[in-house]
Amino acid sequence: MVRKSKKSKISSSRKSLQYRGTKCLNCEHPLDKSDLYCPNCSQLNSDKQLSAKDFFGEFLSSIFVYDSRLRKTLNNLLFRPGKITRNYVDGQRLKYANPFRFFLSVSIIYFLATGLINFFTPNEEIVSRNSEPISGFNAMMDSISANTSRTIKYADSIGKEKSKEPLKYYSDKELDAMSFTESYNERFSLYNDFYEKYKIKNPVIALDSLHHRNTALNRWVYSKNSTVEKISENPTEFAQFLLTKIPFFLFFFAPLFALFFWLIYSWKKYTYMEHMVFIFHIFSFIFLALLIAIIPDTLIGNKFFISCFFLFIGPFYFYKALRNFYHQSRALTLLKFVFLSTVFVIGLTFAATIFVVASVAIY
């Protein structure tokens, strides 16, 4: 009786031989009855109609498979610097989560977590916490945000002084005769002075009053006056807008940073994309460490753990990752670590400045 029960159970399974076909239903690749999975697309070779049991069975199976990849990715990324990139580049792809997708996921989770913490934290505590000095990328972004705010306030005060003076007027024809840079600067200055003096927010009305052409460029330049005013009135909201864009900023900054890896490790014969994978693993580690540190830092009310990470753990991790992935001597790795760290700080500061300016343009 027991054997019959087992046989009945096996025969009802989607993996049973009786449900196997000679053609993959997904990609139409020719199959043999002995093929449990399609060798072309890996889909199960079965033409059995999908039941609720089959559906939830496959659903749970996919979760456990992803959980295994996630667990291995987290373990290797946190405790084996550089090894995960080495294994991934050597062909162990299915063992780990995709480095690009994983970076975007963990960075977005980090900003969602900080958003929730800020939402449930009193404004006084947020201001106090944001005013504390920290190292690394967060400090640089805080500095850029503060400088942006000061610049806007300074520009606002100058604008108020200018509003008392007569406009330095240029016609469209005069502006067109200037070089592109000079034309843009003078156009923006004229529109800003006009806006501060008359407070006309509608670009069409303002351009008509100035006897300038109603072009898309002119409307866009004039509309930036409202943007600057909006930022000066609520710089915190603009800072939050910037923070939500940081994962995508780093995603597009990584290819630039990878060029330096490609240049100084050119004799190692790594491809450009393999350097990219290494960088995204480093960025993923940064956001994972920030996620881990954010809970105790929130409980104690300062950035002690994040500061320790940027001052001690982060640099040591980067050095070990370079050594474990590129397999060079300690002295040479240390030299390249200093060079790449310097390039990273300078390049990130320059790129972040462009990022802030571009963000103002689309805000």
Beta strands, then each sheet from edge to edge (+ up, - down):
end
